[in-house]
Amino acid sequence: MPENESTNDQRPEVSVSTTRAKVMHASDPAVDAMARLPQGAVVTAFVVVMVIGIVFRGVIGAICFGLVSLVLGWLLYLSWNQLRPVDRLARAAVLCLTVAVTVVLAVPK
């Protein structure tokens, strides 16, 4: 490594399985589309879908939070190898929370 290059500039080497490589390749168009959106658009969409889920509850709420859980799970899967263990834990906790809310909303009163 040249002396003028800092260690923060290097990307970690990550080996991926064939299945992960296929999923990542298939996900490229969707990830690129999300990257082209305005900066807060994806977060705003998540918040809107979650608010709809909270307001309507029941089946509609479960579907809304289920969609949020699926997208979060997909993004976590794509980024898993690049995350530090503490970041994995935090993101997995958020995913578990959205799945728990989905289950609670899906159970009839």
Secondary structure, 3 states (H helix, E strand, C coil): CCCCCCHHHCCCCCCCCHHHHHHHHHHHHHHHHHHHCCCCHHHHHHHHHHHHHHHHCHHHHHHHHHHHHHHHHHHHHHHHHHCCHHHHHHHHHHHHHHHHHHHHHHCCC
